[in-house]
Amino acid sequence: MKVLLTGSNGLVGKNVLEHPRINEFYVLIPTSTELNLLNCDAVEQFLKKEMPDIIIHAAGKVGGIVANMQMPVKFLLDNLDMGRNIIWAARQTGIKRLINLGTSCMYPRNAPDLLKEEMLLTGELEPTNEGYALAKLTVARLCEYINKEHQDYHYKTLIPCNLYGRWDKFDPKVSHMIPGVIRRVFEAKKQKAQTVEIWGDGMVKREFMYAGDLADCLIHALHNFDSLPSVMNVGLGFDYTIKEYYSAISEVLEYKGHFLNNEDKPVGMKRKVVDITRQKQWGWEAKTGLKEGIKKTYDFFLTQDIV
C-alpha cells in the first residue's frame, strides 16, 4: 500500500514512522519544500504524480494555549488551507481513501460529560484555541460532504485527545502542558528550586494520550480502513487533574519540590475527555500508561540540545 503521510516531521508523523510495523507500507514523506500544503496547485500536481492509495493528513500548525492566543490568525488560516488543499486535491485527482486528523478542541467548551462525536458543532468553542478548532471543524466537514456527494470516496476523520510523547516540543512558547512541565520540573531540579508554578488551581482535568499510541491506531486503521467509522474519537476515555500530571512528572524526574498555584493564568476548558465507545467497538485501545509515557518522553527530552 502506498501511503502519503503529511506532517512527517511533526509529533504524530515521527511516531508513525517509528512504529514497528511501518515497513509494511510504502510511505511517502515529502518535506514542506517538496510538498507545500499551503499551495493548492502544488498539492494537486504532487498527488497527480505520486497517486498514493491512501493519505494520512497529520500536518498542522499546533501549539499550546500561549501560542494559540498570540497567533489566532495563523492557527486558523494555516490549518484551514493545509486541510482544504490536501483534501480537495485528493478529490480532484481521484484518491478515494483519506484519514484526516482532527482535535478534541473541536468540541463545545461547556459539554457536560464525555465528548461524543455527535456533539460537534453543538455549542460555543473554547476561546483560547478557537481559530485552530474552527479550521479543524471545517476540514472535517469537508470530508463528510465529499463522502455524501460521492459514495465511492471515503474520507474519514480521527479526533485524538491531547497528545504528548517522543518528538514533542519543549519550548515553553509553543509547548503543550506535559512537555512544558517536564522542562520546568527538569530546570527546577537542576537549579535546586523549591517550587514549580502550576497554572490555575491544578484541579482542571485533561486527557493526554502517548503519541505512540495514536501512531498504533493509525497503523491499525491502514489495515482496517473499511471498518473504521467516518468520524471517531481516539483516546483513553478517562482523565487526570493537572496537579496529578505534575505529581507524576515530578515522580518520574525524582523532583522533591512543591507546586505553587498561579490562578491569574488561563487554563482553558475545565474538563475535556473523549468518549471512546466507537473506538472500542472498532477494536482498538491505547496501551501506554501515564508514567511509562512520561518516562519515554523524558528520555527523549534528555537527547535534545536544550538540556
N, C-alpha and C positions, 0 to 999 in steps of 0.2 A: 504494500500500500504506500502510495506517495503522499506524504503529509507536508503541508505548508504550515510552519509554526511561526506566527508573528510574535514579536516581543521576546525573541530567544535570548536576549541579554538581560532580561528582567528577572525578578524573583521567581515567578511561575515558570518562565521559559527555561531558566537554568536548572530548576528542579526537575522539569520534564526531561531535559537532556541528560540528567544524572540517573534517571530511573533505570533499574537493571534490565528492563525489557524493551528499552527504546530501540535497540538494534533489530527488533523485529520489523521495523518500518524504515522506509527511505525518507528521511526528514530533510526538507528544505529549510535552511535557517539564514535567510538573507539579512545582511546588515541594513541599517537605515539608509545608507548610500545606494545599496543595490535595490532596495525596495522602499521608496519614500511613501509612506502611507498617507501623508498629507497631500499628495499629488494624485488626483483621481486617474488621469490619463496614464501616468507611470504605473499605477497599480494594475490597471486593465491590461497594459502591454505585458507586464510581468506574468500575469496569470495566463494570457494567451500563449506565451512562450513555454511556460512550465506545466500548465494544466494538471495541477495536483488532484488526487482523488478526493481529498478532504482538506479543509482548512481549520486550524485551531487559532482563533483570534485572541491572543493573550497580551497583545501590545496595549499600552495605555500610559497616560500621564497620571502618575499616582503620587500620593504623599499623605502626611498626617494632617491634623487639624490646622496647625500653623500654616502649612503650605497652601491648603485649600482656602483658608481665609484670606491669605495675602494675594493669591493669584486665581480668583474665580473665573475670570475670562479665559485664561489659558486652559484651566481644567475642563471648562465647558467646550471650548472650540476644538482643542486638540483631540479629546476623546470622541467628540461627535464626528469630526472629519475623518479620523482614522477608521472608526467603525463603519460609517456610511460608505467610505471609499472601498474598503475591502469587501463588504457585503454586496454592494451594488455591482462592483466589478465581477464578483463571483457569479452573480445572477446573469450579467451580460455575456459572460464567457461560457456559461453552461455548466459550471461546477455545482453539483447538486447536494453536496453534503458539507456542512459547516458547523463548528462548535464555537459559539460566542461566549466570552466570559463577562458576566455582569458583576454586580457588587451588592452586598446587603444594604449599602447606603440607598439603594433604590426604594426601600420600603418606607412607609409613613413613619414619622418621628414618634408619634404617640400611640403606636399599636399596643394594645393592652396585654398581649401574650406572645406566644411563639409566632414568628413571621412566616406566614403561609404564602405560597406562590400566588394565590388568588387575591392577595391583599395589594398587589402592585397597583399604583395609581388610584388608591382609595383614600389618600389623605395627604396632609402637608409634609414636605420633606424637611429633614434636619438642615437648618440654615448654614451650619458651619461647612457643609460639603455639598450644598445644593447644586452647584454648577456641574460637578462630577456626576452626581446622581441623575440629573436631567439628561446629560449626554448618554449615559448608560441605559436609561429607560427608553430613549428614542431609538437607540440601536437595537435593543431587544424587541421593541415593537416592529421595527423594520423587518427583522427576521420573521416575526409572526405574520406580518402582512404578505410577505413573499410566499410563505408556506400556504396561506389561504388562497392566494391568486393562482398558484402553480403547485398542484398537489404532488408532483414528482420531485419538488425541491424540499429538502429537509434541513432547515437552518435552526439549530437548537441553542438555547441559552442556559448555561450553568451559572448559578448565583452563589459564589462562595461566601462564607462568613469571613471575618477578619483573618488575615494570614500573617505568619512570621516564619523565619527559618534561615537556612543557609542562603547566601547571596542577598540577604536583606540589606537595607540601607540604614546605617548607624549615625548618619549626620543628623543632629537634632533639628536642623532646619527643614528636613523632609521626612524624617523617620516616623514610622508608626510607633505605637506605645511600647511593645515588647523590646524591639531592638534599641529604642531610645532609652528605656530603663536599664537594659543591660549595660549600655555605655555609661550612664550616670552612676550606676552602682559600682561598676568597674573603676571609674575615676575616683569615686568616694573612697573606695577601699585603698586604692593606690596612694591617695593623698591623706589617708588616715582621718577622713572626715567622719564626724559622728552622726550626721543626719543626711538624708536624701529627700528631696521635695516630691510630694505627690500632688498632682493637680486635682483640686476638689477635695471632698472628704474621704475619697477612696472606696466609697460604697456603690458607685456606679458599676454595673455589671457588663461584661463583654465576653464574647465567644471568639477565641482565637484558635485556629487550626494550623498545624505544622504544614508548611508549603509542600513538603514531600508527599503528604497525604493527598493534596489536590492533584499533584502530578500522577499519583497512583490512580486516582479517579479518572483522569483524562486518558491514561493508558487503557483502563477498563472500558472507557467509552469508545475508544477506537475499535476495540474488539467486540463491543456490544452496542454498536451505534443504533441499530434498528429498534431495540427495546428501550433506548434512552428517551425519557419524556422530553417534550418540546421545551419545557421550562422546568428546571429542577434546582432546588437548593442543594448546596454541598457544605456540610459542616458536622459539628459534634452533636448538636441537639441539646446542649447544656452550656452553662457559662460559669464564670468566676467573677468575684469583685476585683476591682483594680488593686485593692490592698492585698488580696490573695496572690495576684500576679507578682506584685512587688516582693512579697514574702517568699514565693517560690524562686524567683530570680536571686534574691539575697541568699537563700539556702544553697543554690547551685554554685554561686560565686563565693560562698563562705564569707559573706559580709556580716558583721556583727553590730552595725549601727542601727539607728532608728529612723522612722519616717516622720516628715514634717508636712502637714497639710497646708496647701495654699488654695483657699476657696475663692480667690479672685480670678483664678484661671478657668477657661472654658473646658467643659467636659463632654459636650455633645449629648447624645441620647442617654436616658437613664438606664435603658436595657436594650440589647439588640442580640437576640438569639434566634436562629432559623429553625423552622420545623423541617425535620428530615424524614417525614413519612414516605414521600415519593422516593427518596434516596434508598431507604430500607427496602421498599417494595422492589426497586430495581436490582438490589442485591449487592450493594457496596457499603462499606463503613470505614471510617478513619481508624488508624491503628496506633498512632503515636501519642503516648501520654505526655502531660504537660512538662514535667521535669526532664523527661527524655528529650523532648523537643527543644527545651531551653538549653540543655547541655550541648546538643548538636549545634544550635545557633551560636552559643558562646564559644565553642571550639572553632567555629568558622570566624567569628569576630576576632579571635586571637591571631588569625593569619593575616589580618588587614593592616595596612600601613598606618592607620590612625592609632593603633595600640601603642 
